[in-house]
Amino acid sequence: MVDASGIMMVAHILFLFLDGVGLGLDDPATNPFVTASIPTITGLIGGRKLLAGLPRLEGERATFIPTDAGLGVEGLPQSATGQAAIVTGRNIPQEIGRHWGPKPDSRIANLIQTHSLFKKLIQSGKTTALLNAYPDRYFDAVRSGRRIYSAIPLAVTAAGLPLFDVGDLVAGRALSADFTGEGWRTALGYAKAPVYSLSEAGDKLAELARTYDFSFFEHWPTDYAGHRGTLAEAIKLLERFDAVLAALLAAWGEDNGLIVITSDHGNLENIGDRRHTLNKVPTFVIGEPDARRAFTADLADLTGFAPAISQALL
């Protein structure tokens, strides 16, 4: 849809955030993207593997952009500054003089709270939500001071929005970070938590995203696997994500708007080295070609997402 000023507008944007995923080397001993069976992902880039050196690509359904997570600042990119750059559109590591993570310090927190994309959208009358559900123990830890919000939940709560809880998960208003909800049953002990198949989870994600102008889903198990997992576990995780993505794309028509997939730093692509990497991160923008072209026109690094989302929705 084009508004009166000629700006391409979209109905909905789903931001699918994969924590800790970069574009790594063609090394099957360390990079799960080399051997994982991920036909949905590779299909979006013409059958190519998701590796370092892949150029910007325009496909039938998606635009692919190798995206700079370093932002001109020395050192390994970190979660707090990378995610803050995504949700504010500002070069946060440059502003504070370094990469920082995993959680925001007071400087980063202030920048997030002041410049949150979620706050801007709410103030402009748009509907938005973080689609993840959080267990009771997460809220207890925050209230007690044992933990602080990471950048994404902080940006959401700075907009006056609630984080979803177990009640929302059971009611079907939110999803678990593992998509299926299996972990809520087996690891967290919530017997009433719904458990979806991978296909059902993709359908549910599409359904939830269509109820908001802008929705965000944070898939952090990718970063966890990069730090602590084995190559086999990382391959399985990617294959499960690919199955969810297949169902999501099948349920998402071009008239629904855009799906944006990206990350904050590299990690998963170099199993065996528990540190983050200097690699660029993969960005996919999926949807109608004209809307994709408008959205990605100035997108080259992590600071490009917030202004592109604002332009598309406001």
C-alpha positions as CSV (number, residue, x, y, z in Angstrom):
1,M,0.0,0.0,0.0
2,V,1.3,3.5,-0.9
3,D,0.1,6.5,1.2
4,A,-0.7,10.0,-0.1
5,S,3.0,11.0,0.1
6,G,4.1,8.0,-2.0
7,I,5.6,6.1,0.9
8,M,5.2,2.3,0.8
9,M,3.2,1.3,3.8
10,V,2.6,-2.3,5.1
11,A,-0.1,-3.9,7.1
12,H,2.0,-5.8,9.6
13,I,5.6,-6.4,10.4
14,L,6.8,-9.5,12.2
15,F,10.4,-9.2,13.5
16,L,11.8,-12.6,14.1
17,F,15.0,-12.2,16.1
18,L,17.5,-15.0,16.2
19,D,20.0,-14.4,18.9
20,G,23.7,-15.0,18.1
21,V,23.6,-16.1,14.4
22,G,26.4,-15.0,12.0
23,L,27.6,-15.9,8.6
24,G,30.5,-18.3,9.1
25,L,33.0,-20.3,7.1
26,D,32.3,-23.3,4.9
27,D,33.6,-25.7,7.6
28,P,31.3,-28.7,8.5
29,A,33.4,-29.3,11.7
30,T,32.3,-26.0,13.3
31,N,29.5,-24.4,11.3
32,P,26.1,-26.1,11.6
33,F,24.8,-24.2,8.6
34,V,27.0,-26.3,6.3
35,T,25.4,-29.6,7.0
36,A,21.9,-28.8,8.5
37,S,19.0,-29.6,6.3
38,I,17.3,-26.2,6.1
39,P,15.5,-26.1,2.8
40,T,13.2,-23.2,3.7
41,I,16.2,-20.9,4.5
42,T,18.3,-21.9,1.6
43,G,15.2,-21.7,-0.7
44,L,15.0,-18.0,0.1
45,I,18.5,-17.5,-1.2
46,G,18.3,-19.5,-4.4
47,G,19.6,-22.8,-2.9
48,R,22.8,-21.3,-1.6
49,K,24.2,-22.0,1.9
50,L,24.0,-19.3,4.5
51,L,27.8,-18.6,4.7
52,A,30.3,-15.8,4.9
53,G,30.8,-14.0,1.6
54,L,27.2,-14.3,0.5
55,P,26.2,-11.0,-1.3
56,R,23.0,-9.1,-1.0
57,L,20.4,-11.1,-3.0
58,E,16.9,-10.3,-4.3
59,G,14.7,-13.4,-4.6
60,E,11.1,-14.0,-5.5
61,R,10.0,-13.8,-1.9
62,A,12.9,-12.5,0.1
63,T,15.7,-10.0,0.1
64,F,18.9,-11.1,1.8
65,I,21.4,-8.7,3.3
66,P,24.6,-9.6,5.0
67,T,24.4,-7.1,7.9
68,D,27.1,-5.3,9.8
69,A,26.9,-6.0,13.6
70,G,30.2,-4.3,14.4
71,L,29.0,-0.8,13.8
72,G,32.6,0.6,13.4
73,V,33.5,-0.2,17.0
74,E,36.5,-2.4,17.9
75,G,36.0,-5.7,19.7
76,L,33.4,-8.5,19.5
77,P,29.8,-7.4,19.2
78,Q,27.7,-8.0,22.3
79,S,24.0,-8.6,23.0
80,A,23.1,-5.5,24.9
81,T,24.6,-3.0,22.5
82,G,23.6,-5.0,19.4
83,Q,20.0,-5.4,20.5
84,A,19.8,-1.8,21.7
85,A,20.9,-0.7,18.2
86,I,18.1,-2.8,16.6
87,V,15.4,-1.4,18.8
88,T,16.5,2.3,18.8
89,G,18.1,2.8,15.4
90,R,21.1,4.4,17.1
91,N,24.7,3.3,17.1
92,I,24.7,2.4,20.7
93,P,28.3,0.9,20.9
94,Q,29.7,4.0,19.3
95,E,27.7,6.2,21.7
96,I,29.0,4.4,24.8
97,G,32.5,3.8,23.3
98,R,32.4,0.0,23.3
99,H,30.4,-3.2,22.8
100,W,28.7,-4.3,25.9
101,G,26.7,-7.3,27.1
102,P,24.9,-9.4,27.8
103,K,22.6,-7.1,29.8
104,P,22.3,-3.3,29.4
105,D,24.2,-1.1,31.9
106,S,22.7,2.2,33.0
107,R,23.9,4.1,29.9
108,I,22.4,1.6,27.5
109,A,19.2,1.3,29.5
110,N,18.7,5.0,29.4
111,L,19.1,5.1,25.7
112,I,16.7,2.2,25.2
113,Q,14.1,3.7,27.5
114,T,14.3,7.1,25.7
115,H,14.4,5.9,22.1
116,S,12.5,2.6,22.2
117,L,10.9,1.7,18.8
118,F,8.0,0.2,20.7
119,K,7.4,3.4,22.6
120,K,7.5,5.4,19.3
121,L,5.0,3.1,17.7
122,I,2.6,3.1,20.7
123,Q,2.8,6.9,20.9
124,S,1.8,7.0,17.2
125,G,-1.3,4.8,17.8
126,K,0.1,1.5,16.5
127,T,-0.4,-1.9,18.2
128,T,2.7,-3.8,19.1
129,A,3.9,-6.7,21.3
130,L,6.7,-9.0,22.2
131,L,5.2,-12.4,21.5
132,N,7.3,-14.4,23.9
133,A,5.9,-15.7,27.1
134,Y,8.0,-15.6,30.3
135,P,7.6,-18.0,33.2
136,D,6.8,-17.0,36.8
137,R,10.3,-17.4,38.0
138,Y,11.5,-14.8,35.4
139,F,9.2,-12.2,36.9
140,D,10.1,-13.2,40.4
141,A,13.8,-12.8,39.7
142,V,13.2,-9.3,38.1
143,R,11.1,-8.2,41.1
144,S,13.7,-9.4,43.6
145,G,16.6,-7.7,41.7
146,R,18.3,-11.1,41.0
147,R,18.1,-10.3,37.3
148,I,17.6,-7.3,35.1
149,Y,15.8,-7.0,31.8
150,S,17.8,-7.7,28.6
151,A,17.5,-5.1,25.9
152,I,14.4,-6.4,24.1
153,P,12.1,-6.7,27.2
154,L,13.4,-3.4,28.4
155,A,12.4,-1.7,25.2
156,V,9.0,-3.2,25.5
157,T,8.3,-2.3,29.1
158,A,9.7,1.2,28.4
159,A,6.7,1.6,26.1
160,G,4.3,0.7,29.0
161,L,3.6,-2.7,27.5
162,P,3.3,-5.8,29.6
163,L,5.4,-8.9,29.1
164,F,3.4,-12.0,28.5
165,D,3.2,-14.7,31.1
166,V,2.1,-18.3,31.6
167,G,-1.6,-17.2,31.5
168,D,-1.0,-15.7,28.0
169,L,0.8,-18.8,26.9
170,V,-2.0,-21.1,28.0
171,A,-4.6,-18.8,26.4
172,G,-2.7,-18.9,23.1
173,R,-1.8,-15.2,23.2
174,A,2.0,-15.9,23.3
175,L,4.6,-18.5,22.4
176,S,7.6,-19.9,24.2
177,A,11.1,-19.2,23.0
178,D,11.5,-22.8,21.8
179,F,8.3,-22.2,19.6
180,T,6.6,-25.5,20.6
181,G,6.2,-25.0,24.3
182,E,7.7,-28.4,25.1
183,G,10.3,-26.9,27.4
184,W,7.6,-25.3,29.5
185,R,6.2,-28.8,30.2
186,T,9.5,-30.8,30.6
187,A,11.9,-28.2,32.1
188,L,9.6,-25.7,33.8
189,G,6.9,-28.1,35.0
190,Y,3.8,-26.2,33.6
191,A,1.5,-29.1,32.9
192,K,-1.1,-26.9,31.3
193,A,1.2,-25.3,28.8
194,P,0.2,-26.0,25.3
195,V,2.6,-28.0,23.2
196,Y,2.6,-27.4,19.4
197,S,4.1,-29.3,16.6
198,L,6.7,-27.3,14.6
199,S,4.2,-26.7,11.9
200,E,1.5,-25.6,14.4
201,A,4.0,-23.2,16.0
202,G,4.6,-21.6,12.6
203,D,0.9,-21.2,12.0
204,K,0.4,-19.8,15.5
205,L,3.2,-17.3,15.0
206,A,1.6,-16.0,11.8
207,E,-1.8,-15.8,13.6
208,L,-0.4,-13.8,16.5
209,A,1.6,-11.5,14.3
210,R,-1.5,-10.5,12.3
211,T,-3.2,-9.2,15.4
212,Y,-0.5,-6.4,15.8
213,D,0.9,-3.7,13.5
214,F,4.4,-4.6,14.8
215,S,5.3,-7.8,16.6
216,F,8.6,-9.1,17.8
217,F,9.6,-12.7,18.7
218,E,12.9,-13.5,20.3
219,H,14.5,-16.9,19.7
220,W,17.4,-17.0,22.1
221,P,18.2,-20.8,22.0
222,T,20.4,-20.1,19.0
223,D,22.8,-18.1,21.2
224,Y,22.6,-20.6,24.0
225,A,23.6,-23.4,21.6
226,G,26.5,-21.3,20.3
227,H,27.9,-20.7,23.8
228,R,27.2,-24.1,25.4
229,G,25.9,-26.6,22.8
230,T,27.4,-29.2,20.5
231,L,27.5,-29.2,16.7
232,A,24.7,-31.9,16.6
233,E,22.5,-29.8,18.9
234,A,23.0,-26.7,16.8
235,I,22.1,-28.6,13.6
236,K,19.0,-30.0,15.2
237,L,18.0,-26.5,16.4
238,L,18.4,-25.0,12.9
239,E,16.4,-27.8,11.4
240,R,13.6,-27.2,13.9
241,F,13.6,-23.5,13.2
242,D,13.5,-24.2,9.4
243,A,10.4,-26.3,9.9
244,V,8.7,-23.5,11.9
245,L,9.7,-21.0,9.2
246,A,8.2,-23.2,6.5
247,A,4.8,-23.2,8.2
248,L,5.0,-19.5,9.0
249,L,5.7,-18.6,5.4
250,A,2.9,-20.9,4.2
251,A,0.5,-19.0,6.4
252,W,1.8,-15.6,5.6
253,G,0.5,-13.9,2.4
254,E,2.3,-10.9,0.8
255,D,-0.8,-8.8,1.7
256,N,-0.1,-9.5,5.4
257,G,3.1,-7.4,5.3
258,L,6.7,-8.1,6.0
259,I,8.6,-10.7,8.0
260,V,12.1,-9.5,9.1
261,I,14.7,-12.0,10.3
262,T,18.0,-10.9,11.7
263,S,20.5,-11.3,14.6
264,D,22.6,-9.2,16.9
265,H,26.0,-10.8,16.6
266,G,27.7,-14.0,15.4
267,N,28.1,-17.1,17.6
268,L,26.2,-20.2,16.4
269,E,28.2,-20.4,13.2
270,N,31.4,-21.2,15.0
271,I,30.7,-24.1,17.4
272,G,33.6,-24.9,19.7
273,D,34.6,-21.3,20.3
274,R,32.3,-20.0,22.9
275,R,32.9,-16.4,22.1
276,H,31.0,-14.1,19.8
277,T,32.4,-13.6,16.3
278,L,33.1,-10.6,14.1
279,N,31.0,-12.1,11.3
280,K,28.2,-10.2,9.6
281,V,24.7,-11.4,10.5
282,P,22.1,-12.7,8.1
283,T,19.0,-10.5,7.4
284,F,16.0,-11.7,5.5
285,V,13.1,-9.4,4.6
286,I,10.2,-11.4,3.3
287,G,7.1,-10.0,1.6
288,E,5.9,-8.1,-1.4
289,P,8.8,-6.9,-3.7
290,D,8.0,-3.2,-3.7
291,A,7.6,-3.2,0.1
292,R,10.9,-5.1,0.5
293,R,12.7,-2.7,-1.7
294,A,11.5,0.3,0.2
295,F,12.3,-1.4,3.6
296,T,15.8,-2.4,2.6
297,A,16.9,0.7,0.7
298,D,19.1,2.0,3.4
299,L,19.6,-1.2,5.4
300,A,23.2,-2.2,5.9
301,D,23.8,-2.5,9.7
302,L,21.9,-3.0,12.9
303,T,20.9,0.7,13.1
304,G,18.8,0.4,10.0
305,F,15.9,-1.6,11.3
306,A,14.1,0.9,13.6
307,P,13.9,3.7,11.0
308,A,12.8,1.2,8.3
309,I,10.1,-0.1,10.5
310,S,8.9,3.4,11.4
311,Q,8.8,4.4,7.8
312,A,6.8,1.3,6.8
313,L,4.3,1.7,9.6
314,L,4.0,5.4,10.2
